[in-house]
């Protein structure tokens, strides 16, 4: 003689249903708990994914950047820029670097006939396009020949093209920058990435489309007149070797600057790892908070179950009288608690997913709850039921039938 | 005749802190199959305790209780559920139905714990409920029925597993005279069909229906332990 699991489920479910208000309130509590786990963790993951995407778009994990360290107060004894000679030396010391691009930038007015457009102009090497993985959509990018000859050529972003040329053809045309006539040799590909800022639907890369590029030698010889270069970027063979190269480069630069941290050398891979590390910490913190709040929920549910069992003492007595075993009573109450929390968990997942849907539309950001997250939420909610149900169920099953029948 | 219940030197003591309160002081009873026995006695005489022990809801402190040739007094408390389920049908003064279940489900309860399939349960419970005249009320909740009808549901639940003995504890105590005598007639009918019935009562009119009366005073049998 045994009462089956299915039978117990039916008994548990009808118990659940015959106490609708109490069950629904408990379910709501669990719904809120699991929902927040799903939403918060997906948000954290989504922001990480967004940052990662940005990094991949801006040259990937093998990119290394060198720029002025603004945390270091500059002293007059060391230069806070690199000379052309120094750059050549650095390049020769790191032959393993795949690409190397020192750059200067200025803010100037670009003119074409009666049209003006002021924007940032960069002096770069051909490697720039390789490092940023950003090619032209029309014409060509700056070549080594342009560098050698300090050619009067310019490559422009799509916004600049539209501002100065509208729908007209720009390749081969001449624009005036700083009284110098430069021939347009290429138009860079349009760049777009959804922004997840407060302003919603904006192109996070619009600033890239506003840039123009000339050969670095042209800028030094015919523009700024100075070879002082404050930043450069390079690319390692692959992401794996980037941290090592960064270390080496950092030492070279420190040696050139008497060991003073005038410049920062950063590897995208290490930044990404640091970011992952930070987000892992965030995740752990969120997990802990969720677990604590669900534990509070478990205690509340246990309390409710204890009250329920007291109310139902007589029922337990009756069931024992007609032949229920202690195990049957135990399972009946445990199943009931787990049922409540699992239903709460499932609803919480559904509500959480719909909230994510709304939030991701609002933020223009891809937020996806991983399968593992859903699994964890479900497991945790059933676990809460198990934890909170087990002690009341044991107490119910330990009741003395005679005492239970006498209970008013 | 066949001894269905055999009790020898049965004692029951309750511990209340440091004091031990005796409830049964050594009782000998034997009851044959097919008897209708009334147990009478003033309150506090120990008749309820005896009832609980007979119904395997409680265990004696000392002595022997054998039911249907099985030495129940040696069985551990945890294993008594099986005996309660198969051998004993209980009818209480306060009906003790589950209020949130309809009467069909209430009657099915012992069959569920016996492990019968849903189909078997429903058909058996329906049959027994129509035997007690409630075949048309299957979906009613106990609260929708009169006291007499509720007690009939309780009787149906008691007999649905075809138990060896039916134990009734003041079954007419909460009923008016008319429905009380209805219920007693049902018990008489059951007895005529061969069921063994043991009924606790303090009403001599009720006791008259019985084939034998056992009187208990202060935890001892005073009268009537003759077959």
Contacts between the chains, C-beta under 8 A, distances in Angstrom:
chain1	res1	chain2	res2	distance
A	1	B	82	6.5
A	1	B	85	6.7
A	1	B	86	7.9
A	1	B	113	7.1
A	1	B	114	5.3
A	1	B	115	4.4
A	2	B	115	5.2
A	3	B	112	6.2
A	3	B	113	5.8
A	3	B	115	6.3
A	4	B	115	7.6
A	7	B	112	6.2
A	14	B	100	7.8
A	14	B	101	7.8
A	18	B	100	4.3
A	314	B	96	7.3
A	315	B	98	5.7
A	317	B	96	7.6
A	318	B	96	4.9
A	318	B	97	7.6
A	318	B	98	6.2
A	318	B	109	8.0
A	319	B	98	7.9
A	319	B	109	7.1
A	319	B	113	7.6
A	320	B	57	7.5
A	320	B	81	7.0
A	320	B	84	7.4
A	321	B	55	7.4
A	321	B	57	6.5
A	321	B	84	6.3
A	321	B	90	5.2
A	321	B	96	7.3
A	322	B	84	7.0
A	322	B	85	6.8
A	322	B	90	7.3
A	322	B	109	5.1
A	322	B	110	4.3
A	322	B	113	6.3
A	322	B	157	6.7
A	323	B	81	5.5
A	323	B	82	7.2
A	323	B	84	5.0
A	323	B	85	2.4
A	323	B	86	7.4
A	323	B	110	5.3
A	323	B	113	4.1
A	323	B	114	6.5
A	323	B	161	7.5
A	324	B	81	6.4
A	324	B	113	5.0
A	325	B	78	7.7
A	325	B	81	4.2
A	325	B	82	7.8
A	325	B	113	7.4
A	326	B	78	6.2
A	326	B	81	7.4
A	328	B	113	6.4
A	401	B	57	4.5
A	401	B	58	7.6
A	402	B	52	5.2
A	402	B	57	5.1
A	402	B	58	5.3
A	405	B	57	7.4
A	405	B	92	7.5
A	405	B	96	6.9
